[in-house]
């Protein structure tokens, strides 16, 4: 008697009566007779878990990984990082899952209704009994695929913020002293930049910040390197990398790199890839160079050009100094003329003021003289009225001794005494020749003498 155990997935054992059908299934064996069925042992009962596991193993071991194309629907990214979506066509649909380790490599989440081409293997989710495709790679059927979609999305957002506006591009310094370089330490791009700068401007100091330039996490490292160099007192930063596929260059298309370039306090030159390669870093940078060597040439001035500039500066300096001297001389002449004119005006004003003050002073003096002259005349008249000379002018005389004392009485005139007689127009020397008489004179205050007793002096 044959083995009663049912092999769901293996080939039917010989003699089980199963025949292969054209649709890939197997016909069930013919029914047994009732006595024969009673003599058979009880069939094996499978659990649901055993069945689902057997189906999962059969799917995973039988079908190889394959590409499946279809329209994407219901895409969702969970907190865990896993992505779930459905591929469908006009007749069927297939559930798909992309686990976190593969999902992190997606440049962008696909849009609803996109035509995708996914690569993966079929399996069965045992807990729910549904089969699904475990996706390892996703590509879009449109030109450029998912990379182009992610590029366009980020470029549109940065353009809306004005980060790609040509108006915000800063000019490069004409003669930089310190140049920062962001590149891989072993790359040919770094060697090209160093060689070009050394040939064109050997006096320029280079500061290299090494970083990964491709692979997962490269974008964050590139952004950190740009920010680090920009804070090291450099004059300009070069971001350099050789050519490669869009996947290789994707680190320069990530948003952190764009933000770091835009936030840099010094100009940034992007020398990433070849001339046909365009990255987000190129769009945001202050200057996009076709190659790393071109970036170095844009930053480092040629020594011959510098020598020509210095010669030109010497000539310009001489001309400038001569022009400055002429200008200063003209200004000095103008200032001298202005000073003379101002001095003359001030002198004329001062002279006019002095003349006016002199005139006022003369008038004041004349008025004062007239006033004082009147007062003096009054005082002179009063003094003249009180002066003894006035009395003398009326015919009187004053006897004075030798010391000028007035002789007032008869007792002052002793015989033989000399005295002077003060008259109105001079002094007459006299001598007493005889005793003076005490009788009053005809006119009071006057003394008569004998003419023979008077001697006139010179």
Secondary structure, DSSP 8 states (H G I E B T S, - for coil): -------SSS---TTS---B-TTS-B-------HHHHHHS-------HHHHHHHHHHHHHHHS--EEEEEEEEEEEE-TTS-EEEEEE-SS-EEEEEE-HHHHTT-SS---TT-EEEEEEEEEEETTTTEEEEEEEEEEESSTTHHHHHHHHHHHHHHHHTTTT-GGG-----TT-SEEEEEE-TT-HHHHHHHHHHHHH-TT-EEEEEE---SSTTHHHHHHHHHHHHHTTT-SEEEEEE----TTTTGGGGSHHHHHHHHH-SSEEEEEES-TT---HHHHHSSEE-SSHHHHHHHHS--HHHHHHHHHHHHHHHHHHHHHHHHHHHHHHHHHHHHHHHHHHHHHHHHHHHHHHHHHHHHHHHHHHHHHHHHHHHHHHHHHHHH-HHHHHHTT--EEE-TTS-B--SGGG--TT-EEEEEETTEEEEEE--S----S--SSTT-----GGGB----
